[in-house]
Structure formats: structure tokens, C-alpha cells
Amino acid sequence: QSIEDEEVIGRYSKTPKDYTGQRTAKAIVDYAIAEIPSFVHVISNDYKIRKALTMDEFFAKENETVSKVVLFTNKDQTTPLYKALSCEFHNRLIFGEVKEKESAIVEKFGIKGFPKLFVVPTSSNEAIEFKEYPESVAEHSNNLEILRKVKKKFHEQSTIDKKLSLRFFWFNALSKESKKLIKDFKLSDMFPNLMILNPNRKVYRPHIGPFDEEGIEKFLNDIAKGRGSSYEYNFDVSMEEKIEKKVEKKDEK
């Protein structure tokens, strides 16, 4: 737990905090994520929302001495990544968040899709939209290459050890179908993410650790050798929402 120094802005002291939850990877990760402080301001026209700021009030904060960051999102809760960024750049940038339901603000800024991230630097009154730069594309390609190398290595080993026979799938985490899987299995929304699924035993296990060849290989080898814990699930795995159809019974004459 980090506590800000009352005398020196930006300086933090760290104090340990007891963890009394379950000793499982998922429980510990969920606890740690929940402990991330947030310096993100909620931007809304609804006066009933506690501590919410209007867009004008948000841009008036610190006048023109600090640059502003605004995220337009369709998520109900502030993501761990955005909260972490607000901590990392605390007192250097001011972070705001606009939910999709704020239709008046969304329409005013011409937002057509989510998420959208804008930065308003102190030297300008114009908002700069963050777009996917070549670096992001390169990182995505690198992640796929990591999976290809791991897949090839395990495919070669599976001819000797059948326990290492695995199938790999890559999903676009921003698609509606993938979001359903993330929700059903209560996975982290920090990407890239990896999960192993055994449909015969009805168990799954999320990957906790670095997304690199060494980290993924260790994760898969631990599973093959029965090390670590998996989690049970009792639902049918599907990427489509089930639509219940009402069947009308005709009265017998």
C-alpha cells in the first residue's frame, strides 16, 4: 500500500498490508488489482453521481498548467490499466473518464466507437486522439510469434509425451464474443492474456506471469505435470449469447 507524503508532492512511502484471502493465483491477483488506487475523475452531467465533474469543470482543474487525458469507454468499471496510468502520472497529468451512457457528452465530441483516448496538452486547446501506432501493431505481431514458437515446440514434444498435446486459439479480446468468454470465466482484462481449458474435465486455468516464451512454456509444463491448481466451471462454453425462445402452447380443442 502506497501512502503519499504530506510534505513532498509525488513522494510515496510503502507499508505492508496483510492478505487474508485464499492462497490461489486468481484470488491473489484479484486482490492486488482491487488495491490499485485511482486518480481518475468521473466526467458526467448527472449531478447524482458522487464526485462527478462536468466536462467544463474537468478542463478547469489546475487551469492550463497540467495536461488532461480523457477516456471514452463502454466499460462499467475503470480498468486496472487506466487506474495504474493515473497513479504513474499522478500530479503530472489529470485523468478523466466518460462512460458510454453519457450520450450528450459522447455526441458532442463525435465519438462513434469505444474506447477512444484523447490528450489535451497544456500548449494547445486541441485534443489529440491516441491511435494504434506501428509499435502497437508490432507488439501484437510479436505476441503471435511467441505463440507460434511455443506451439511448434510443444507439437514436436507431443510426439513423445501425449500429455503435451495442446491446441492453441487466438481471440480478438475486443470482439463481443471474446468479451463474453472473459466475463464467463472471470478473466482479467489485462492483455495479452492466456487461458488453458480442459472441456473433458470441466476445468480451466488462467496464465499468471510474463507473456513470453519462457513464462508460457513453464505454465504449460506445470499443467502437463499436474502442478498448480485449476478451477472448475459448470456451464456450456459458448461465444454466443443464448436467446430463450418462448413456445406458446395451443389449447387443445
C-alpha positions as CSV (number, residue, x, y, z in Angstrom):
1,Q,0.0,0.0,0.0
2,S,1.4,3.4,-1.0
3,I,0.8,6.5,1.1
4,E,1.5,9.9,-0.3
5,D,3.9,12.1,1.7
6,E,2.1,15.1,3.1
7,E,5.1,17.4,2.7
8,V,6.6,16.3,-0.6
9,I,4.1,16.0,-3.5
10,G,4.7,12.9,-5.6
11,R,6.7,11.1,-3.0
12,Y,5.2,7.9,-1.6
13,S,6.0,5.6,1.3
14,K,5.1,1.9,1.1
15,T,3.7,0.0,4.0
16,P,2.9,-3.7,4.1
17,K,-0.7,-4.9,4.2
18,D,-1.8,-8.3,5.4
19,Y,-3.5,-10.5,2.9
20,T,-6.1,-12.9,4.4
21,G,-7.8,-14.2,1.3
22,Q,-7.5,-17.6,-0.5
23,R,-4.0,-18.8,-1.4
24,T,-4.8,-19.2,-5.1
25,A,-3.3,-17.3,-8.0
26,K,-6.6,-15.9,-9.2
27,A,-7.6,-14.7,-5.7
28,I,-4.3,-13.0,-5.1
29,V,-4.3,-11.3,-8.5
30,D,-7.9,-10.1,-8.0
31,Y,-7.0,-8.8,-4.6
32,A,-3.9,-7.0,-5.9
33,I,-5.9,-5.4,-8.8
34,A,-8.6,-4.2,-6.4
35,E,-5.9,-2.5,-4.3
36,I,-4.7,-0.3,-7.2
37,P,-5.7,3.3,-6.2
38,S,-7.4,5.5,-8.8
39,F,-6.9,9.2,-9.6
40,V,-9.4,9.0,-12.4
41,H,-12.1,11.7,-12.4
42,V,-15.6,10.7,-13.5
43,I,-17.0,13.1,-16.1
44,S,-20.7,13.2,-16.1
45,N,-23.7,15.6,-16.5
46,D,-25.5,13.6,-13.8
47,Y,-25.3,15.5,-10.5
48,K,-26.3,12.4,-8.6
49,I,-23.0,10.7,-9.3
50,R,-20.7,11.3,-6.3
51,K,-17.7,13.5,-7.0
52,A,-18.5,13.6,-10.7
53,L,-17.3,16.6,-12.7
54,T,-18.8,18.2,-15.8
55,M,-16.5,18.4,-18.8
56,D,-16.1,22.2,-18.2
57,E,-15.2,21.5,-14.5
58,F,-12.7,18.8,-15.5
59,F,-10.9,21.1,-18.0
60,A,-10.8,23.9,-15.5
61,K,-8.8,21.8,-13.0
62,E,-5.3,23.2,-12.5
63,N,-6.2,25.7,-15.2
64,E,-3.7,25.3,-18.1
65,T,-0.7,24.1,-16.0
66,V,-1.4,20.4,-16.3
67,S,-2.3,18.4,-19.5
68,K,-5.6,16.5,-19.5
69,V,-6.3,12.9,-20.6
70,V,-9.9,11.8,-21.4
71,L,-11.0,8.2,-22.0
72,F,-14.4,7.5,-23.6
73,T,-15.3,3.9,-22.6
74,N,-18.1,1.4,-22.7
75,K,-16.9,-0.5,-19.6
76,D,-18.9,-0.2,-16.4
77,Q,-15.8,0.0,-14.2
78,T,-12.5,1.8,-14.6
79,T,-9.9,-0.7,-15.9
80,P,-6.9,-1.6,-13.9
81,L,-4.6,-0.3,-16.7
82,Y,-6.2,3.1,-16.7
83,K,-6.1,3.3,-12.9
84,A,-2.4,2.3,-13.0
85,L,-1.7,5.0,-15.5
86,S,-3.4,7.6,-13.3
87,C,-1.1,6.5,-10.5
88,E,2.1,6.5,-12.6
89,F,1.4,10.0,-13.9
90,H,-0.2,11.4,-10.8
91,N,0.4,15.2,-10.4
92,R,1.8,15.3,-14.0
93,L,-1.4,14.5,-15.9
94,I,-5.1,14.7,-15.0
95,F,-7.1,11.7,-16.0
96,G,-10.9,11.7,-16.8
97,E,-13.3,9.1,-17.9
98,V,-16.6,9.4,-19.8
99,K,-19.0,6.4,-19.9
100,E,-20.9,5.4,-23.0
101,K,-24.2,6.2,-21.2
102,E,-23.2,9.9,-21.2
103,S,-24.9,10.3,-24.6
104,A,-24.8,14.2,-24.6
105,I,-21.1,14.3,-24.0
106,V,-20.4,11.4,-26.4
107,E,-22.4,13.1,-29.1
108,K,-20.8,16.5,-28.5
109,F,-17.3,15.0,-29.1
110,G,-18.5,12.9,-32.1
111,I,-17.5,9.6,-30.6
112,K,-18.5,6.8,-32.9
113,G,-16.7,3.8,-31.2
114,F,-15.2,2.8,-28.0
115,P,-12.6,3.0,-26.5
116,K,-11.3,6.4,-27.5
117,L,-8.5,8.2,-25.7
118,F,-7.7,11.9,-26.1
119,V,-4.9,14.1,-24.7
120,V,-5.2,17.9,-24.4
121,P,-1.6,19.2,-23.8
122,T,-1.1,22.5,-21.9
123,S,0.4,24.1,-25.0
124,S,-2.8,23.6,-27.1
125,N,-6.6,23.8,-26.8
126,E,-7.0,20.9,-29.3
127,A,-7.5,17.3,-28.2
128,I,-5.1,14.8,-29.7
129,E,-6.6,11.3,-30.3
130,F,-4.4,8.4,-29.4
131,K,-4.5,5.9,-32.3
132,E,-2.9,2.5,-32.8
133,Y,0.6,3.2,-33.8
134,P,3.0,0.9,-35.6
135,E,4.5,0.0,-32.2
136,S,1.2,-1.5,-31.1
137,V,0.9,-3.5,-34.3
138,A,4.5,-4.7,-33.8
139,E,3.7,-5.8,-30.3
140,H,0.7,-7.8,-31.4
141,S,2.7,-9.5,-34.1
142,N,5.4,-10.3,-31.6
143,N,2.8,-11.9,-29.3
144,L,1.5,-14.1,-32.1
145,E,5.1,-15.1,-32.9
146,I,5.7,-16.1,-29.3
147,L,2.6,-18.4,-29.5
148,R,3.8,-19.9,-32.8
149,K,7.2,-20.8,-31.4
150,V,5.7,-22.3,-28.3
151,K,3.1,-24.2,-30.4
152,K,5.8,-25.6,-32.6
153,K,8.0,-26.7,-29.7
154,F,5.1,-28.4,-27.9
155,H,3.9,-30.0,-31.1
156,E,7.3,-31.6,-31.5
157,Q,7.4,-32.8,-27.9
158,S,3.8,-34.2,-28.1
159,T,5.1,-37.0,-30.4
160,I,7.0,-38.3,-27.3
161,D,4.7,-37.1,-24.5
162,K,1.0,-37.2,-25.3
163,K,0.3,-35.0,-22.2
164,L,1.8,-32.1,-24.1
165,S,-0.7,-32.4,-26.9
166,L,-2.4,-29.0,-26.9
167,R,-4.4,-26.8,-29.3
168,F,-3.9,-23.1,-29.4
169,F,-6.5,-20.4,-30.3
170,W,-6.1,-16.7,-30.5
171,F,-9.1,-14.4,-30.0
172,N,-9.6,-10.7,-30.6
173,A,-10.3,-9.6,-27.0
174,L,-12.2,-6.6,-28.2
175,S,-14.8,-8.6,-30.0
176,K,-18.2,-9.1,-28.5
177,E,-17.8,-12.9,-28.4
178,S,-14.4,-12.8,-26.7
179,K,-15.8,-10.4,-24.1
180,K,-18.4,-13.0,-23.3
181,L,-15.7,-15.6,-22.7
182,I,-13.7,-13.2,-20.5
183,K,-16.9,-12.5,-18.4
184,D,-17.9,-16.1,-18.2
185,F,-14.5,-17.3,-16.9
186,K,-14.0,-14.1,-14.8
187,L,-10.6,-13.4,-16.5
188,S,-8.5,-10.3,-16.1
189,D,-9.0,-7.6,-18.8
190,M,-5.3,-7.0,-18.9
191,F,-4.0,-8.1,-22.3
192,P,-2.5,-10.1,-23.7
193,N,-4.0,-12.9,-21.7
194,L,-3.8,-16.7,-21.8
195,M,-6.1,-19.5,-20.5
196,I,-5.9,-23.3,-20.8
197,L,-9.2,-25.2,-20.9
198,N,-9.9,-28.9,-20.4
199,P,-13.5,-29.4,-21.6
200,N,-13.4,-33.2,-20.7
201,R,-12.7,-32.4,-17.0
202,K,-14.6,-29.1,-17.0
203,V,-11.7,-27.2,-15.6
204,Y,-9.6,-24.2,-16.7
205,R,-6.6,-22.3,-15.5
206,P,-5.6,-18.7,-16.4
207,H,-2.0,-17.8,-17.1
208,I,-0.3,-15.8,-14.4
209,G,3.1,-14.4,-15.3
210,P,5.1,-12.9,-18.1
211,F,3.8,-13.3,-21.6
212,D,7.0,-14.6,-23.2
213,E,8.3,-18.0,-24.4
214,E,9.8,-18.9,-21.1
215,G,6.8,-17.9,-19.0
216,I,4.3,-19.6,-21.2
217,E,6.4,-22.8,-21.5
218,K,6.6,-23.0,-17.8
219,F,2.9,-22.5,-17.4
220,L,2.1,-25.3,-19.9
221,N,4.7,-27.7,-18.5
222,D,3.3,-27.2,-14.9
223,I,-0.1,-28.1,-16.2
224,A,1.2,-31.2,-18.1
225,K,2.9,-32.4,-14.9
226,G,-0.1,-31.7,-12.7
227,R,1.5,-28.8,-10.8
228,G,-0.7,-25.9,-9.6
229,S,-4.4,-25.5,-9.2
230,S,-7.2,-25.4,-11.8
231,Y,-10.7,-24.0,-11.5
232,E,-13.9,-25.9,-12.2
233,Y,-16.7,-24.5,-14.3
234,N,-20.3,-25.8,-14.7
235,F,-21.6,-24.0,-17.8
236,D,-21.5,-24.7,-21.5
237,V,-18.7,-22.8,-23.2
238,S,-20.1,-20.6,-25.9
239,M,-19.2,-17.4,-27.7
240,E,-22.8,-16.6,-28.4
241,E,-25.5,-15.3,-26.1
242,K,-28.3,-17.7,-25.6
243,I,-31.7,-16.4,-26.7
244,E,-34.5,-18.0,-24.9
245,K,-37.5,-18.7,-27.1
246,K,-40.9,-18.8,-25.7
247,V,-43.0,-21.6,-27.0
248,E,-46.7,-20.9,-27.0
249,K,-48.9,-23.9,-26.2
250,K,-52.0,-24.2,-28.3
251,D,-55.2,-25.1,-26.4
252,E,-56.5,-28.4,-27.3
253,K,-59.9,-28.4,-28.8
